[in-house]
């Protein structure tokens, strides 16, 4: 074995030993700090938790949820789903609401492409405050995908104390935000790059901003990650003290990342703890972050990480140009190659190829939507639909577009078949449904 390879193995072993030592020390600090407190070791698995019944208001602009133990009566979280699915938003946020004891509302009058979203957000909040007799001192906004962008833009102009962006980023992280901001994306999310910042970035030292990541795609994060984001927002806005933070789940994530040798998620876990702690725990996590930043092995790891991201962006640009130029057979081969790479590669490389695959999905959605509406290249619509179906054969939007295309060609039977599939796979935009089809087609598609 060469001296260089021996050096690299020794360096990696030292780094892994350091990661394990850091975790054990943090766990000891937490145990000592908790000796005189009752600590809840709750898990984010909803099958293990019985929740108090959500307060559902019929014909309202929101759904709401109030935990039985309302520990923070002056806190209100307002959540926006990109498709105005308020029940889904409540479902995903209620674990954090139970954990920290705050009221949450989810708006059903705001969704993607809403030109009056600021007005509609204000109407939803005002109605909920009146109906539920709320007078919160702290109002926080959270949103998923397009809902995240609307939440951020609204917060800049209103008295909002913090924002959680899920599945989308602010665009320019150099902008100074007048409130705490948490960004969450899955490691397979095509919007990952919008939130990512390197370990050498000044944002690592920014106490009012953090990017959290989980091993998922462009979808609502798991309830435990949402709870982590909530803890950051509540702590940095002084709504809770450090001792009120559910620390055990955070430490368990650090331990899991250490076991998997996932230096990226390990670093992010330490960053979260450092930004929501004081005293020895804060000092130790800051020292640990600095040690990782200065480690040769860690620098090589993150240099490779950044190189992978750069290659991913170039690959996506090429695919964007190829979508109009290449035929269906070429795309079938390209998608199959991507799938093989996702299966054969490991770690950051596999994540990168998965993000590219997800990027193709949103690219096809965009091109197909434009072609269907007359804003894009209508001549390429049949090819877009074929490639789209090969990539995502159970995509609700795909079959909605196929139904619209069939209806435009006068093929009612084909339109009904595809619309039925769209509904089966979860198409929920009732407004778009009635704008695109006569009631007779909708009724036929809705029949069992």
MARTOR-975832 format. One record per residue: y, z, x of N, C-alpha, C in turn. Coordinates in steps of 0.2 Angstrom, whole numbers, padded with zeros to 4 digits, always signed. Each point is the difference from the previous one (the first is absolute). Example, Ala and Ser with C-alpha at 12.3 -4.5 7.8 and 13.67 -1.06 7.14 Angstrom:
<atoms>
-0028+0039+0066+0006+0000-0004+0006+0000+0004;+0005-0004-0002+0006+0001+0004+0005+0003-0004;
</atoms>
This chain:
<atoms>
-0006+0000+0004+0006+0000-0004+0006+0000+0004;+0005-0004-0001+0006-0001+0004+0004+0007-0001;+0005+0001+0005+0004+0006+0000+0005-0001-0006;+0002-0006-0002+0004-0001-0006-0003+0003-0006;-0007-0003-0001-0003+0002-0006-0002+0007-0001;-0001+0003+0006-0002+0007+0000+0007+0004-0001;+0006-0002+0002+0006+0003-0002+0001+0000-0007;-0001-0006-0003+0001-0001-0007-0004+0005-0004;-0007+0000+0002-0004+0005-0004+0002+0007+0001;+0002+0002+0006+0002+0007+0001+0007+0001-0004;+0004-0005-0001+0007+0001-0003-0002+0001-0008;-0004-0005-0002-0002+0001-0007-0003+0007-0002;-0005+0002+0004-0003+0006-0001+0005+0006+0000;+0005+0000+0004+0005+0005+0001+0004+0000-0007;+0002-0006-0002+0004-0001-0006-0004+0003-0006;-0006-0002-0001-0004+0003-0006-0001+0007+0001;-0001+0003+0006+0000+0007+0001+0007+0004-0002;+0005-0004+0001+0007+0003-0001+0001+0000-0008;-0003-0006-0003+0001+0000-0008-0004+0006-0003;-0006+0001+0003-0004+0006-0003+0003+0006+0001;+0003+0001+0006+0003+0007+0002+0006+0001-0005;+0004-0005-0001+0006+0000-0004-0002+0002-0007;-0005-0003-0003-0002+0002-0007-0002+0007+0000;-0004+0002+0004-0003+0007+0000+0006+0005+0001;+0005-0002+0004+0006+0005+0000+0004+0000-0006;+0001-0006-0003+0004+0000-0006-0004+0004-0006;-0006-0001+0000-0004+0004-0005+0000+0007+0001;+0000+0002+0006+0001+0008+0001+0007+0002-0002;+0005-0004+0002+0007+0002-0002+0000+0001-0008;-0003-0005-0003+0000+0000-0008-0003+0006-0003;-0006+0002+0003-0004+0005-0002+0004+0007+0001;+0003+0001+0006+0004+0006+0001+0006+0000-0005;+0003-0005-0001+0006+0000-0004-0002+0001-0007;-0006-0001-0002-0003+0001-0007-0003+0006-0002;-0001+0004+0005-0004+0007-0001+0003+0004-0005;+0006+0000-0002+0003+0004-0005+0002-0004-0006;-0003-0006+0000+0002-0004-0006-0006-0003-0004;+0000-0001-0006-0005-0004-0003+0000-0007+0000;-0005-0003+0004+0001-0007+0001-0005-0004-0004;+0003-0005-0003-0004-0004-0004-0003-0006+0004;-0007-0001+0000-0003-0005+0003-0003-0005-0005;+0005-0004-0003-0001-0004-0005-0002-0007+0003;-0003-0004-0004-0002-0007+0002+0003-0005-0005;+0001-0006+0003+0003-0005-0004-0005-0004-0005;-0006+0003+0000-0005-0004-0004+0001+0002-0008;+0002-0004-0004+0002+0002-0007-0006+0002-0004;-0006-0002+0002-0006+0002-0003-0002+0007+0001;+0004+0003+0004-0002+0008+0002+0006+0004-0003;+0004-0003-0004+0006+0004-0002+0001-0001-0008;+0001+0005-0004+0002-0001-0007+0008+0001+0000;+0003-0005-0003+0007+0000-0001+0002+0002-0007;+0006+0003+0000+0003+0001-0006+0002-0007-0004;+0000+0000-0006+0001-0006-0004+0007-0003+0001;+0000-0006+0002+0007-0003+0001+0004+0000-0006;+0006+0000+0000+0005+0000-0006+0002-0008-0001;-0004-0003-0004+0001-0007-0002+0005-0001-0006;+0005-0003+0001+0005-0001-0005+0000-0007-0003;-0002-0001-0006-0001-0007-0003+0007-0003-0001;+0000-0006+0001+0006-0004-0001+0006+0002+0004;-0002+0003+0006+0005+0002+0005+0001-0005+0006;+0005+0002+0004+0000-0005+0006-0003+0003+0006;-0005+0005-0001-0003+0004+0005-0006+0003-0002;-0005+0002+0004-0005+0005-0001+0002+0005+0005;-0003+0006-0002+0002+0006+0004-0006+0005+0001;+0001+0004+0005-0006+0005+0002+0003+0006+0002;-0002+0005-0003+0003+0007+0002-0006+0004+0002;-0001+0003+0006-0006+0004+0002+0001+0007-0003;-0006+0003-0001+0000+0007-0003+0004+0005+0004;+0000-0001+0006+0003+0005+0005+0006-0004+0002;+0006+0001-0003+0006-0004+0002+0004+0004+0005;-0002+0000+0006+0003+0004+0005+0007-0003+0002;+0001-0006-0001+0007-0003+0002+0003-0003-0006;+0003+0004-0005+0002-0002-0006+0007-0005+0001;+0003+0001+0006+0006-0004+0001-0001-0006+0004;-0007-0002+0000-0001-0007+0004-0003-0005-0005;+0002-0006+0000-0002-0005-0004-0002-0006+0004;-0006-0003+0000-0001-0006+0003-0001-0006-0005;+0004-0005+0001+0000-0006-0004-0004-0006+0003;-0005-0002-0003-0004-0005+0003+0000-0007-0003;+0000-0005+0004+0000-0007-0003-0005-0004+0003;-0004-0003-0005-0006-0004+0002+0003-0007+0000;-0002-0005+0004+0002-0007+0000-0001-0003-0006;-0005+0002-0004-0002-0004-0006+0002+0005-0006;+0004+0005+0001+0002+0005-0006-0006+0003-0003;-0006+0001+0004-0005+0004-0002+0001+0007+0001;+0003+0003-0005+0002+0007+0001-0006+0005+0000;-0005-0002-0004-0006+0005+0000-0004+0000+0007;+0000-0006+0003-0003+0000+0007+0004+0004+0005;+0007-0001-0001+0004+0004+0005-0001+0008-0001;+0000+0002-0006-0002+0007-0002-0006+0002+0003;-0005-0004-0001-0007+0001+0003+0000+0001+0007;+0004-0004+0004+0000+0001+0007+0004+0005+0003;+0005+0003-0004+0005+0005+0002-0002+0007-0002;-0004+0000-0005-0001+0007-0003-0004+0005+0005;-0004-0003+0005-0003+0005+0004+0006+0003+0004;+0005-0003+0003+0005+0003+0004+0004+0004-0005;+0001-0002-0006+0004+0004-0005-0004+0007-0001;-0006+0000+0000-0004+0006-0001+0000+0004+0006;+0000-0003+0006+0000+0003+0006+0006+0004+0002;+0006-0003-0002+0007+0003+0002+0003+0003-0007;-0002-0002-0006+0003+0003-0006+0006-0003-0002;+0001-0007-0001+0006-0003-0002-0001-0004-0006;+0005-0002-0003+0000-0004-0006+0000-0008+0003;-0004-0004-0003+0001-0007+0002+0000-0005-0006;+0004-0005+0000+0000-0005-0005-0001-0007+0003;-0003-0004-0004-0001-0007+0002+0003-0005-0005;+0004-0004+0003+0004-0005-0005-0005-0006-0002;+0001-0001-0007-0004-0006-0002+0005-0006-0002;+0006+0001+0002+0005-0005-0002+0003-0004+0006;-0003+0001+0006+0002-0003+0006-0006-0003+0004;+0001-0007+0001-0006-0003+0004+0003-0006+0004;-0004-0003+0004+0002-0005+0004+0005-0006-0003;+0005-0002+0003+0004-0005-0002+0005+0002-0006;+0001+0006-0001+0004+0003-0005+0007+0000+0003;+0004-0004-0003+0007-0001+0003+0005+0005-0002;-0002+0005-0004+0004+0005-0002-0004+0007+0001;-0003+0000+0006-0005+0006+0001+0004+0006+0001;+0006+0000+0003+0004+0006+0001+0002+0003-0006;+0002-0004-0005+0002+0002-0007-0006+0003-0003;-0006-0003+0000-0006+0002-0003-0003+0006+0003;+0001+0001+0007-0002+0006+0003+0004+0006-0003;+0007-0001+0000+0004+0005-0002-0001+0002-0008;-0002-0005-0004-0001+0002-0007-0007+0004+0000;-0005-0002+0004-0006+0004+0000+0001+0007+0002;+0004+0001+0005+0001+0007+0003+0004+0004-0005;+0005-0003-0003+0004+0003-0005-0004+0002-0006;-0004-0004-0003-0004+0001-0006-0005+0006+0002;-0003-0001+0005-0005+0006+0002+0003+0006+0001;+0006+0001+0003+0003+0006+0001+0002+0003-0007;+0002-0004-0005+0002+0002-0006-0006+0002-0004;-0005-0004+0000-0006+0002-0004-0003+0006+0002;-0001+0001+0007-0004+0005+0003+0004+0006+0002;+0007+0000-0002+0005+0005+0002+0000+0002+0007;+0000-0005+0004+0000+0001+0008+0007+0000+0002;+0002+0004+0005+0006+0000+0004-0001+0001+0007;-0004-0005+0003-0002+0001+0007+0005+0000+0005;-0001+0005+0005+0005+0000+0006-0002-0006+0005;-0006-0001+0000-0003-0005+0005-0003-0006-0004;+0002-0006+0001-0003-0006-0003-0002-0004+0005;-0006-0002+0000-0003-0005+0005-0003-0006-0003;+0000-0005+0003-0003-0007-0002-0006-0002+0004;-0005-0003-0003-0005-0002+0003-0002-0007-0003;-0002-0005+0004-0002-0006-0003-0006-0004+0004;-0003-0004-0004-0006-0004+0004+0002-0007+0000;+0000-0003+0006+0001-0008+0000+0007-0001-0002;+0001-0005-0005+0007-0001-0002+0003+0006-0003;-0003+0005-0003+0002+0006-0002+0003+0004+0006;-0002-0001+0006+0002+0004+0005+0007-0003+0002;+0001-0006+0000+0006-0004+0002+0006+0002-0005;-0002+0000-0006+0005+0002-0005+0002+0007+0000;-0005+0005+0002+0001+0007+0001+0005+0001+0005;-0001-0003+0006+0005+0000+0006+0007-0002-0002;+0000-0006-0003+0007-0003-0001+0004+0005-0005;-0004+0002-0005+0003+0005-0005+0003+0006+0003;-0004+0003+0005+0001+0006+0003+0007+0000+0004;+0001-0006+0003+0006-0001+0004+0007+0001-0004;-0001-0001-0007+0006+0000-0004+0000+0006-0005;-0005+0004+0001+0000+0006-0005-0001+0007+0003;+0000+0005-0003-0001+0007+0003-0008+0001+0000;-0003-0003+0005-0007+0000+0001-0001+0004+0007;-0005+0005+0000-0001+0004+0006-0005-0002+0004;-0004-0006-0002-0005-0002+0005-0004-0006-0004;-0003-0004+0005-0004-0006-0003-0007+0000+0004;-0005-0002-0004-0007-0002+0003-0001-0007-0002;-0001-0004+0005-0001-0007-0001-0007-0002+0002;-0004-0002-0005-0007-0001+0001-0002-0008+0000;-0003-0003+0005-0001-0007+0000+0005-0005+0001;+0006+0003+0002+0006-0004+0002+0004+0004+0004;+0004-0004+0004+0005+0004+0005+0007-0002-0001;+0005+0004+0003+0007-0001-0001+0003-0007+0003;-0004-0003+0004+0002-0006+0004+0003+0002+0006;+0005+0003+0001+0003+0002+0006+0000+0008+0001;-0004+0002+0004-0001+0007+0001+0006+0003+0004;+0004-0004+0003+0006+0002+0004+0005+0003-0005;+0000-0002-0006+0005+0002-0005+0000+0008-0001;+0005+0003+0000+0000+0007-0001+0000+0002-0007;-0005+0004-0002-0001+0001-0007+0003+0007-0002;+0003+0001-0005+0004+0006-0002-0005+0005-0003;-0006-0001+0000-0005+0004-0003-0007+0000+0004;-0004+0005-0001-0007-0001+0004-0004-0006-0003;-0003-0004+0004-0004-0005-0002-0007+0000+0003;-0005-0001-0004-0007-0001+0002-0002-0007-0002;-0004-0003+0005-0002-0007-0001-0008+0001+0000;-0004-0003-0004-0007+0000+0000-0003-0007-0001;-0004-0002+0005-0004-0006-0001-0007+0001+0002;-0005-0004-0003-0006+0000+0003-0001-0004+0006;-0005+0001+0004+0000-0004+0007-0003-0007-0002;-0002-0001-0006-0002-0007-0002+0006-0003-0004;+0005+0003-0001+0006-0003-0004+0004-0005+0003;+0001-0006-0003+0004-0005+0003+0007+0002+0001;+0002+0006-0003+0007+0002+0001+0000+0006+0006;-0005+0001+0003-0001+0005+0005+0006-0001+0005;+0001-0006+0003+0005-0001+0005+0007+0002-0002;+0002+0000-0007+0006+0002-0003+0001+0008+0002;-0005+0004+0001+0001+0007+0001-0002+0002+0007;-0003-0004+0003-0003+0003+0007+0006+0000+0005;+0000+0006+0004+0004+0000+0006-0004+0003+0006;+0001-0002+0006-0004+0002+0006+0001+0007+0001;-0004+0003+0004+0000+0007+0002+0006+0001+0005;+0003-0005+0002+0006+0001+0005+0006-0001-0004;+0000-0001-0007+0006-0001-0004+0004+0006-0001;+0006+0000-0001+0004+0006-0001-0001+0003-0007;-0004-0004-0004-0002+0003-0007-0005+0005+0001;-0004+0001+0005-0004+0005+0001+0004+0007+0001;+0006-0001+0002+0004+0006+0000+0005+0001-0006;-0001-0004-0004+0005+0000-0006-0003+0005-0005;+0003+0006-0001-0003+0005-0005+0000-0002-0007;+0004-0005-0002+0001-0002-0007-0004-0006-0002;-0004-0003+0004-0004-0006-0001-0007+0000+0003;-0005-0002-0003-0007-0001+0002-0004-0005-0003;-0004-0004+0004-0004-0004-0003-0007+0003+0000;-0004+0000-0006-0007+0002+0000-0004-0005-0002;-0006+0000+0003-0005-0006-0001-0007+0003-0002;-0003-0004-0004-0007+0002-0002-0004-0006+0001;-0007+0001+0000-0004-0006+0000-0002-0003-0006;+0005-0004-0002+0000-0004-0007+0004-0006+0000;+0000-0004-0005+0003-0006-0001+0006+0001-0004;+0003-0006-0003+0006+0000-0004-0002+0003-0007;+0000+0007+0000-0001+0003-0006+0003+0007+0000;+0000+0004-0005+0002+0006+0000-0004+0005+0005;+0004+0004+0004-0004+0004+0005-0004+0005-0004;-0005+0003+0004-0004+0005-0002+0005+0006-0002;-0003+0005-0004+0004+0005-0002+0002+0005+0005;-0004+0001+0005+0001+0004+0006+0006-0002+0004;+0001-0007+0001+0005-0003+0004+0007+0001-0004;-0001-0001-0007+0006+0001-0004+0003+0007+0001;-0005+0005+0000+0002+0007+0001+0003+0001+0006;-0002-0003+0006+0003+0001+0006+0007-0003+0000;+0001-0005-0003+0007-0003-0001+0004+0005-0004;-0002+0003-0005+0003+0004-0004+0002+0006+0004;-0004+0003+0004+0001+0006+0004+0006-0002+0005;+0000-0006+0002+0006-0001+0005+0006-0001-0004;+0000-0003-0006+0007+0000-0004+0002+0007-0002;-0005+0004-0002+0002+0006-0003+0003+0005+0006;-0003-0001+0006+0002+0004+0006+0006-0002+0003;+0001-0006+0001+0006-0003+0003+0006+0001-0005;-0001+0000-0006+0006+0001-0005+0001+0008-0001;-0004+0004+0003+0001+0007-0001-0002+0003-0007;-0005-0004-0003-0002+0002-0007-0006+0005+0001;-0003+0000+0006-0006+0005+0001+0001+0002+0008;-0003+0006+0001+0000+0002+0007-0007-0002+0003;+0000+0001+0007-0006-0003+0004-0007+0004-0003;+0001+0006-0002-0006+0004-0002-0003-0003-0007;+0004-0004-0003-0003-0003-0007-0003-0006+0001;+0000-0003+0006-0004-0006+0001-0007+0001+0001;-0004-0005-0004-0007+0000+0001-0002-0003+0006;-0001+0004+0005-0001-0002+0007-0007-0002+0002;-0005+0003-0004-0007-0001+0002-0002-0008-0001;+0002-0003-0005-0002-0007-0001+0003-0004+0006;+0006+0002+0002+0003-0004+0006-0003+0001+0006;-0003+0006+0001-0003+0001+0007-0007-0003-0001;-0003+0000-0006-0007-0004+0000+0001-0007+0002;+0006-0003-0002+0001-0007+0001+0001-0001+0008;+0003+0004+0003+0001+0000+0007-0007+0000+0004;-0004+0005-0003-0007+0001+0003-0004-0006-0001;+0000-0003-0006-0003-0006-0002+0002-0006+0005;+0006-0001+0001+0003-0005+0004-0003+0001+0008;+0000+0006+0002-0003+0002+0006-0007-0002+0001;-0004+0002-0005-0007-0002+0000-0001-0008+0000;+0004-0003-0003-0001-0008+0000+0004-0003+0006;+0003+0004+0004+0004-0003+0006+0005-0005-0003;+0003+0002-0005+0005-0004-0003+0007+0003+0002;+0002-0002+0006+0006+0003+0003+0007-0002-0005;+0000-0005-0003+0006-0002-0004+0000+0005-0006;-0005+0001-0004+0000+0005-0005+0001+0007+0002;-0003+0002+0006+0000+0006+0003+0008+0002+0002;+0003-0005+0002+0007+0001+0002+0004+0001-0006;-0001-0004-0005+0004+0001-0007-0001+0006-0003;-0007+0003+0001-0001+0007-0003+0004+0005+0003;+0000+0000+0007+0004+0004+0004+0008+0000-0002;+0002-0006+0000+0007-0002-0002+0002+0004-0007;-0004-0001-0005+0001+0003-0006+0000+0008+0001;-0004+0003+0003+0000+0007+0001+0006+0002+0004;+0002-0003+0005+0006+0001+0004+0006+0000-0004;+0000-0004-0005+0006-0001-0004+0001+0005-0006;-0006+0003-0001+0000+0005-0006-0002+0007+0003;+0002+0002+0006-0002+0006+0002+0006+0003+0005;-0001+0006+0001+0005+0004+0005-0004+0004+0005;+0003+0003+0004-0003+0005+0005-0005-0003+0004;-0006+0003+0002-0005-0002+0004-0003-0006-0002;-0001-0001-0006-0004-0006-0002+0005-0006+0001;+0006+0001-0002+0005-0006+0002+0000-0002+0007;+0001+0006+0004+0000-0001+0007-0006-0004+0003;-0006+0003-0002-0006-0003+0002-0001-0007-0002;+0001-0002-0006-0001-0007-0002+0005-0004+0004;+0006+0002+0001+0005-0004+0004-0002-0001+0007;-0003+0005+0003-0003-0001+0006-0005-0005+0000;-0005+0001-0005-0005-0005+0000+0002-0007-0001;+0005-0001-0004+0002-0007-0001+0003-0003+0006;+0004+0004+0004+0003-0002+0006-0006-0001+0005;-0005+0004+0000-0006-0001+0005-0003-0007-0002;-0001-0002-0006-0003-0006-0002+0004-0006+0002;+0007+0001-0001+0005-0005+0002-0001-0002+0007;-0001+0005+0004+0000-0001+0008-0007-0001+0003;-0005+0000-0005-0007-0001+0003-0001-0007+0001;-0003-0002+0006-0001-0007+0002-0005-0003-0005;-0005+0004-0002-0005-0003-0005+0003-0002-0006;+0005+0005-0003+0003-0001-0006+0005-0006+0000;+0003-0001+0006+0005-0005+0001-0004-0007-0001;-0006+0000+0003-0004-0006+0000-0002-0002-0007;-0002+0006-0003-0002-0001-0007+0005-0003-0005;+0006+0003+0001+0006-0002-0005+0003-0007+0003;-0001-0001+0006+0002-0007+0002-0005-0005-0003;-0006+0001+0000-0005-0004-0004+0002-0001-0007;+0002+0006-0003+0001+0000-0007+0006-0004-0002;+0005+0000+0005+0006-0004-0001-0001-0008+0001;-0005-0001+0005-0002-0007+0001-0003-0003-0006;-0005+0004-0003-0004-0002-0006+0005-0001-0006;+0005+0004-0001+0005-0001-0005+0004-0007+0001;+0002-0001+0006+0003-0006+0002-0004-0006-0001;-0006+0000+0001-0005-0005-0001-0001-0002-0007;+0000+0006-0004-0001+0000-0007+0006-0004-0003;+0006+0001+0002+0005-0003-0003+0001-0007+0001;-0002-0002+0006-0001-0007+0002-0005-0004-0004;-0006+0004-0001-0005-0003-0004+0002-0001-0007;+0003+0005-0003+0002-0001-0007+0005-0006-0001;+0005-0001+0005+0004-0005+0000-0003-0007+0000;-0005-0001+0004-0004-0006+0000-0004-0001-0006;-0003+0005-0003-0003-0001-0006+0005-0002-0006;+0006+0003+0000+0005-0002-0005+0001-0007+0000;+0001-0003+0007+0001-0007+0000-0006-0004-0002;-0006+0002+0002-0006-0003-0002-0002-0001-0007;+0003+0005-0004-0002+0000-0007+0001-0006-0004;+0006-0004+0002+0001-0006-0004-0004-0006+0004;-0001+0001+0006-0002-0006+0004-0008-0001+0000;-0004+0006+0000-0007+0000+0001-0003-0001-0007;-0006-0003+0000-0004-0001-0006-0005+0006-0002;-0003+0000-0005-0004+0006-0003-0006+0001+0005;-0003-0005+0003-0005+0002+0005+0002+0003+0006;+0006-0002+0002+0003+0003+0006+0001+0008-0001;+0003+0001-0006+0001+0007-0002-0006+0004-0001;-0005-0003-0003-0006+0004-0001-0003+0002+0007;+0000-0004+0005-0002+0001+0007+0005+0006+0003;+0006-0001-0001+0005+0005+0003-0001+0007-0003;-0001+0000-0007-0001+0007-0003-0007+0003+0002;-0005-0004+0001-0007+0002+0002+0001+0003+0007;+0004-0004+0004+0001+0003+0007+0003+0007+0000;+0005+0000-0004+0004+0007-0001-0005+0005-0002;-0004-0001-0005-0005+0005-0002-0005+0002+0006;-0002-0005+0003-0004+0002+0006+0003+0004+0005;+0006-0002+0002+0004+0004+0005+0001+0008-0003;+0002+0000-0006+0001+0007-0003-0007+0004+0000;-0005-0003-0001-0007+0003+0001-0002+0002+0007;+0002-0005+0005-0003+0001+0006+0005+0004+0005;+0006+0000-0001+0005+0003+0004+0000+0008-0002;+0004+0004+0004+0000+0007-0002+0007+0002+0001;+0002+0006-0003+0006+0003+0001+0006-0004-0002;+0005+0000+0004+0006-0004-0001+0000-0007-0001;-0005-0003+0003-0001-0007+0000-0003-0002-0007;-0005+0004-0003-0002-0001-0006+0005+0001-0006;+0004+0005+0001+0006+0002-0004+0004-0006-0001;+0002-0003+0006+0005-0006+0000-0003-0006-0003;-0006-0002+0001-0003-0005-0004+0000+0001-0008;-0002+0006-0001+0000+0002-0008+0007+0000-0003;+0005+0001+0004+0007-0001-0002+0002-0007-0001;-0002-0004+0005+0001-0007-0001-0003-0003-0006;-0006+0002-0002-0004-0002-0006+0004+0002-0006;+0003+0006+0000+0004+0003-0005+0006-0004-0001;+0003-0002+0006+0006-0004+0000-0001-0007-0003;-0006-0003+0001-0001-0006-0003-0001+0001-0008;-0002+0005-0002+0000+0002-0007+0007+0000-0003;+0005+0003+0003+0007+0000-0003+0003-0006+0001;-0002-0004+0005+0003-0007+0001-0002-0004-0005;-0006+0000-0002-0003-0005-0005+0003+0002-0007;+0001+0007-0001+0003+0002-0006+0007-0003-0001;+0004+0001+0006+0007-0003+0000+0000-0007-0002;-0004-0004+0004+0000-0008+0000-0003-0002-0007;-0005+0003-0003-0003-0001-0006+0005+0001-0006;+0003+0006+0001+0005+0002-0006+0006-0005+0000;+0002-0002+0006+0006-0004+0000-0002-0007-0002;-0006-0003+0001-0002-0006-0002-0001+0000-0008;-0003+0005-0003-0001+0001-0007+0006+0000-0004;+0006+0003+0003+0006+0001-0003+0005-0006+0001;-0003-0005+0004+0005-0006+0001+0004+0001+0006;+0000+0006+0003+0005+0001+0006-0004-0002+0007;-0006-0002+0000-0004-0002+0006-0003-0007-0001;-0005-0001+0004-0003-0006+0001-0005-0001-0005;+0001-0003-0006-0005+0000-0005-0006-0004+0001;+0001-0005+0005-0005-0005+0002-0006+0004+0004;+0002+0005+0003-0005+0004+0004-0003+0006-0004;+0002+0001-0006-0002+0005-0004-0008+0000-0001;-0003-0005-0001-0008+0000+0000-0003+0003+0006;+0003-0002+0006-0003+0002+0006+0002+0008+0001;+0006+0002-0002+0001+0007+0001-0005+0004-0004;-0001-0002-0006-0005+0003-0004-0007+0001+0002;-0002-0006+0003-0007+0000+0003+0000+0005+0006;+0005-0001+0005+0000+0005+0006+0000+0007-0002;+0005+0001-0005+0001+0007-0003-0007+0003-0002;-0003-0004-0004-0007+0002-0003-0005+0002+0005;+0000-0005+0005-0005+0002+0006+0002+0006+0004;+0006+0001+0000+0003+0006+0004-0001+0007-0004;+0002-0001-0007-0001+0006-0004-0003-0001-0007;-0006-0001+0000-0003-0002-0006+0000+0004-0006;+0003+0006+0001+0000+0005-0006+0008+0002-0001;+0004-0004+0002+0007+0001+0000+0003-0001-0007;+0003+0005-0004+0003-0001-0006+0005-0005-0001;+0005+0000+0005+0005-0005+0000-0002-0007+0001;-0005-0001+0004-0003-0007+0001-0002-0003-0007;-0004+0004-0004-0003-0003-0006+0006+0000-0005;+0005+0004+0000+0006-0001-0004+0003-0007+0002;+0001-0001+0006+0003-0007+0002-0005-0006-0002;-0006+0001+0001-0005-0005-0002+0001-0001-0008;+0001+0005-0004+0000+0000-0007+0007-0004-0002;+0005+0002+0004+0007-0004-0001-0001-0007+0001;-0003-0002+0006-0001-0007+0002-0004-0004-0006;-0006+0003-0002-0004-0003-0005+0004-0001-0006;+0004+0005-0002+0004+0000-0007+0005-0006+0001;+0003-0001+0006+0005-0005+0001-0003-0007+0000;-0007+0000+0001-0003-0007+0000-0003-0001-0007;+0001+0005-0004-0003-0001-0007-0007+0002-0001;-0003+0003+0005-0007+0002+0000+0000+0008-0003;+0000+0000-0006+0000+0007-0003-0006+0004+0001;-0006-0003+0000-0006+0004+0001+0000+0003+0007;+0002-0005+0005+0000+0003+0007+0005+0005+0001;+0006+0000-0004+0005+0005+0001-0003+0006-0003;-0003+0000-0005-0003+0007-0003-0005+0003+0005;-0005-0004+0003-0005+0002+0004+0004+0004+0006;+0005-0004+0003+0003+0003+0006+0004+0006-0002;+0003+0000-0006+0004+0006-0002-0004+0006-0001;-0006-0001-0003-0005+0005-0001-0002+0003+0007;-0001-0004+0005-0001+0003+0007+0006+0004+0002;+0006-0003-0001+0006+0004+0003+0000+0007-0003;-0001+0000-0007+0000+0007-0003-0006+0004+0002;-0006-0003+0002-0005+0004+0002+0001+0003+0007;+0004-0004+0004+0001+0003+0007+0006+0004+0000;+0004+0001-0005+0005+0005+0000+0007-0002-0001;+0001-0006-0003+0007-0003-0001+0003+0004-0006;+0006+0003+0002+0003+0005-0005+0007-0002-0002;+0003-0006+0002+0007-0001-0001+0000-0004-0007;+0001+0005-0005+0000-0003-0007+0006-0004-0001;+0006+0001+0003+0006-0004-0001-0002-0007+0003;-0003-0001+0006-0001-0007+0002-0005-0003-0004;-0005+0004-0002-0005-0003-0004+0002-0004-0007;+0005+0004-0003+0003-0003-0006+0005-0006+0001;+0003+0000+0006+0004-0005+0002-0003-0006+0002;-0007+0000+0002-0004-0006+0002-0004-0003-0005;-0002+0004-0005-0005-0002-0004+0001+0001-0008;-0002-0004-0004+0001+0002-0007-0005+0005-0002;+0001+0003-0006-0004+0006-0002-0007-0002-0001;-0001-0006-0002-0007-0002-0002-0005+0000+0007;+0003-0002+0005-0003+0000+0007-0001+0007+0002;+0005+0004+0000-0001+0007+0002-0005+0004-0004;+0000-0001-0007-0005+0004-0004-0007-0003+0001;-0001-0006+0002-0006-0003+0001-0003+0003+0007;+0005+0001+0005-0002+0003+0006-0002+0007+0000;+0003+0004-0005-0001+0007+0000-0006+0002-0004;-0003-0005-0003-0006+0001-0004-0006+0002+0005;-0004+0005-0002-0006+0002+0005-0004-0006+0001;
</atoms>
